[in-house]
């Protein structure tokens, strides 16, 4: 049985460049890690109060975005785009140097 996590990204498309919007689109969808038996569904969902994440940084050069859960302002998730079938997700603590090892997910 897979553990399922929803990530609802909240952002205003009118404030972003086309390049930034294209990068965000690459992360949207369903991702899984078979060894951890974990699935993540990343989608664009504004004005919902469940599993809401705010984009705090978009790095188009490195194909990376950083998101912050609205219900826990201490944890930052870094999403790295590897290719069309793989992303890496790394967790860190806000205002700290400690980070977890990146976890690889596939479509």
TORLO-477545 format. One record per residue: x, y, z of N, C-alpha, C in turn; residue number from 1; residue in one letter; chain. Coordinates in steps of 0.02 Angstrom, whole numbers, plus 50000, padded with zeros to 5 digits. Example, Ala and Ser with C-alpha at 12.3 -4.5 7.8 and 13.67 -1.06 7.14 Angstrom:
REM residues 2
VOLO  n.xx  n.yy  n.zz ca.xx ca.yy ca.zz  c.xx  c.yy  c.zz   n res chain
VOLO 50660 49716 50390 50615 49775 50390 50660 49835 50390   1   A     A
VOLO 50642 49888 50354 50684 49947 50357 50645 50002 50394   2   S     A
***
This chain:
REM residues 107
VOLO  n.xx  n.yy  n.zz ca.xx ca.yy ca.zz  c.xx  c.yy  c.zz   n res chain
VOLO 50042 49941 50000 50000 50000 50000 50045 50062 50000   1   X     A
VOLO 50035 50105 49952 50074 50166 49945 50046 50222 49989   2   X     A
VOLO 50092 50259 50021 50073 50319 50057 50066 50374 50005   3   X     A
VOLO 50010 50411 50006 49997 50463 49957 49999 50531 49990   4   X     A
VOLO 50035 50577 49960 50039 50646 49984 50019 50693 49928   5   X     A
VOLO 49978 50742 49945 49958 50793 49896 49996 50857 49910   6   X     A
VOLO 50020 50888 49857 50052 50953 49861 50014 50999 49814   7   X     A
VOLO 49977 51046 49843 49939 51095 49805 49978 51160 49803   8   X     A
VOLO 50005 51175 49744 50046 51236 49737 50000 51297 49729   9   X     A
VOLO 50014 51348 49768 49975 51410 49765 50021 51465 49739  10   X     A
VOLO 50007 51489 49680 50046 51543 49651 50001 51583 49604  11   X     A
VOLO 50022 51643 49589 49985 51687 49545 50020 51686 49477  12   X     A
VOLO 49991 51653 49427 50024 51648 49362 50038 51715 49329  13   X     A
VOLO 49999 51766 49344 50010 51831 49311 50073 51866 49335  14   X     A
VOLO 50103 51842 49390 50164 51873 49415 50227 51836 49394  15   X     A
VOLO 50220 51783 49355 50277 51742 49336 50291 51748 49261  16   X     A
VOLO 50354 51735 49243 50372 51735 49172 50350 51669 49140  17   X     A
VOLO 50349 51668 49074 50332 51607 49038 50381 51551 49056  18   X     A
VOLO 50444 51568 49062 50495 51519 49079 50482 51489 49149  19   X     A
VOLO 50463 51530 49197 50448 51505 49264 50385 51461 49263  20   X     A
VOLO 50334 51482 49226 50273 51442 49221 50287 51374 49189  21   X     A
VOLO 50329 51373 49137 50347 51310 49105 50384 51264 49153  22   X     A
VOLO 50428 51292 49194 50464 51251 49243 50415 51221 49293  23   X     A
VOLO 50369 51260 49319 50320 51234 49366 50280 51178 49335  24   X     A
VOLO 50260 51186 49272 50221 51135 49237 50257 51068 49234  25   X     A
VOLO 50323 51069 49231 50361 51007 49228 50355 50966 49292  26   X     A
VOLO 50340 50999 49348 50334 50964 49411 50264 50937 49424  27   X     A
VOLO 50215 50964 49389 50146 50944 49402 50135 50872 49379  28   X     A
VOLO 50095 50835 49418 50079 50766 49400 50088 50720 49460  29   X     A
VOLO 50086 50656 49445 50092 50605 49497 50161 50573 49493  30   X     A
VOLO 50193 50568 49551 50261 50542 49556 50263 50488 49609  31   X     A
VOLO 50306 50438 49600 50309 50384 49650 50382 50363 49662  32   X     A
VOLO 50392 50336 49722 50456 50305 49739 50439 50235 49763  33   X     A
VOLO 50455 50185 49722 50435 50117 49737 50468 50089 49800  34   X     A
VOLO 50532 50105 49810 50567 50077 49868 50539 50104 49934  35   X     A
VOLO 50515 50166 49934 50485 50195 49994 50409 50184 49996  36   X     A
VOLO 50382 50157 49942 50310 50148 49935 50272 50212 49950  37   X     A
VOLO 50294 50265 49915 50265 50331 49927 50248 50364 49860  38   X     A
VOLO 50190 50395 49857 50169 50431 49797 50155 50504 49815  39   X     A
VOLO 50170 50548 49768 50158 50619 49778 50120 50645 49717  40   X     A
VOLO 50067 50682 49730 50029 50714 49677 50040 50789 49683  41   X     A
VOLO 50073 50818 49634 50087 50890 49634 50039 50923 49584  42   X     A
VOLO 50003 50973 49607 49955 51006 49562 49949 51080 49580  43   X     A
VOLO 49920 51116 49533 49907 51188 49543 49837 51194 49571  44   X     A
VOLO 49831 51221 49631 49766 51227 49664 49769 51288 49709  45   X     A
VOLO 49737 51341 49687 49736 51403 49727 49677 51403 49773  46   X     A
VOLO 49686 51436 49829 49632 51450 49876 49600 51387 49905  47   X     A
VOLO 49639 51336 49916 49616 51278 49953 49654 51278 50019  48   X     A
VOLO 49627 51249 50069 49660 51250 50134 49693 51184 50151  49   X     A
VOLO 49691 51137 50105 49721 51071 50117 49786 51064 50079  50   X     A
VOLO 49838 51045 50114 49902 51030 50083 49926 51087 50038  51   X     A
VOLO 49919 51148 50061 49936 51207 50022 50010 51224 50031  52   X     A
VOLO 50045 51234 49975 50116 51251 49975 50127 51314 49935  53   X     A
VOLO 50166 51359 49963 50182 51422 49930 50251 51415 49897  54   X     A
VOLO 50257 51437 49835 50321 51438 49801 50361 51498 49827  55   X     A
VOLO 50420 51484 49855 50460 51538 49883 50520 51555 49838  56   X     A
VOLO 50538 51510 49793 50594 51524 49748 50588 51482 49685  57   X     A
VOLO 50601 51513 49628 50602 51478 49564 50670 51490 49533  58   X     A
VOLO 50708 51437 49521 50774 51442 49491 50771 51407 49423  59   X     A
VOLO 50757 51445 49371 50750 51417 49304 50816 51389 49277  60   X     A
VOLO 50872 51419 49296 50937 51396 49272 50952 51325 49295  61   X     A
VOLO 50934 51308 49357 50948 51242 49384 50886 51198 49385  62   X     A
VOLO 50831 51221 49356 50767 51185 49354 50747 51162 49424  63   X     A
VOLO 50741 51211 49468 50728 51197 49539 50677 51246 49566  64   X     A
VOLO 50631 51222 49608 50587 51266 49644 50589 51247 49718  65   X     A
VOLO 50579 51297 49760 50574 51286 49832 50504 51304 49854  66   X     A
VOLO 50475 51260 49895 50407 51270 49918 50404 51265 49993  67   X     A
VOLO 50355 51299 50021 50347 51303 50094 50274 51285 50110  68   X     A
VOLO 50263 51234 50153 50194 51218 50172 50165 51275 50214  69   X     A
VOLO 50103 51292 50198 50072 51347 50235 50056 51329 50307  70   X     A
VOLO 50051 51265 50322 50035 51245 50390 50097 51230 50432  71   X     A
VOLO 50157 51232 50402 50219 51221 50439 50274 51263 50407  72   X     A
VOLO 50283 51322 50432 50330 51369 50403 50403 51353 50418  73   X     A
VOLO 50417 51298 50451 50485 51279 50468 50518 51233 50416  74   X     A
VOLO 50477 51199 50376 50504 51150 50328 50503 51180 50258  75   X     A
VOLO 50558 51170 50222 50562 51191 50152 50575 51129 50110  76   X     A
VOLO 50538 51123 50056 50549 51068 50009 50581 51097 49946  77   X     A
VOLO 50635 51066 49924 50668 51085 49862 50653 51032 49810  78   X     A
VOLO 50622 51052 49755 50606 51006 49701 50653 51019 49643  79   X     A
VOLO 50690 50968 49623 50737 50973 49567 50711 50930 49510  80   X     A
VOLO 50707 50961 49451 50686 50925 49391 50746 50890 49361  81   X     A
VOLO 50742 50824 49356 50798 50785 49328 50787 50773 49253  82   X     A
VOLO 50729 50746 49235 50710 50736 49166 50634 50725 49165  83   X     A
VOLO 50606 50711 49107 50533 50705 49100 50504 50650 49144  84   X     A
VOLO 50544 50604 49167 50519 50548 49207 50542 50549 49280  85   X     A
VOLO 50584 50596 49300 50613 50595 49367 50620 50665 49398  86   X     A
VOLO 50604 50669 49462 50618 50729 49501 50651 50708 49567  87   X     A
VOLO 50685 50755 49598 50715 50744 49663 50682 50792 49713  88   X     A
VOLO 50667 50767 49772 50638 50809 49824 50681 50804 49886  89   X     A
VOLO 50701 50862 49911 50744 50866 49970 50710 50911 50022  90   X     A
VOLO 50714 50891 50085 50684 50927 50140 50738 50963 50180  91   X     A
VOLO 50724 51024 50201 50769 51060 50245 50729 51100 50295  92   X     A
VOLO 50762 51122 50347 50730 51162 50398 50744 51236 50384  93   X     A
VOLO 50693 51276 50386 50699 51348 50373 50749 51379 50424  94   X     A
VOLO 50794 51420 50401 50845 51454 50442 50893 51403 50475  95   X     A
VOLO 50908 51349 50439 50954 51299 50465 50996 51273 50408  96   X     A
VOLO 51051 51241 50425 51096 51214 50374 51083 51140 50360  97   X     A
VOLO 51043 51107 50401 51031 51036 50393 50982 51021 50337  98   X     A
VOLO 50998 50971 50297 50953 50949 50244 50951 50873 50243  99   X     A
VOLO 50898 50847 50215 50893 50775 50206 50926 50756 50139 100   X     A
VOLO 50936 50692 50131 50959 50668 50066 50903 50675 50015 101   X     A
VOLO 50917 50694 49954 50863 50699 49904 50832 50630 49891 102   X     A
VOLO 50767 50630 49882 50731 50568 49866 50709 50574 49793 103   X     A
VOLO 50722 50521 49755 50706 50521 49684 50637 50491 49673 104   X     A
VOLO 50597 50526 49634 50530 50503 49616 50525 50496 49540 105   X     A
VOLO 50483 50450 49517 50474 50440 49446 50400 50444 49429 106   X     A
VOLO 50386 50459 49366 50316 50464 49342 50288 50395 49336 107   X     A
***
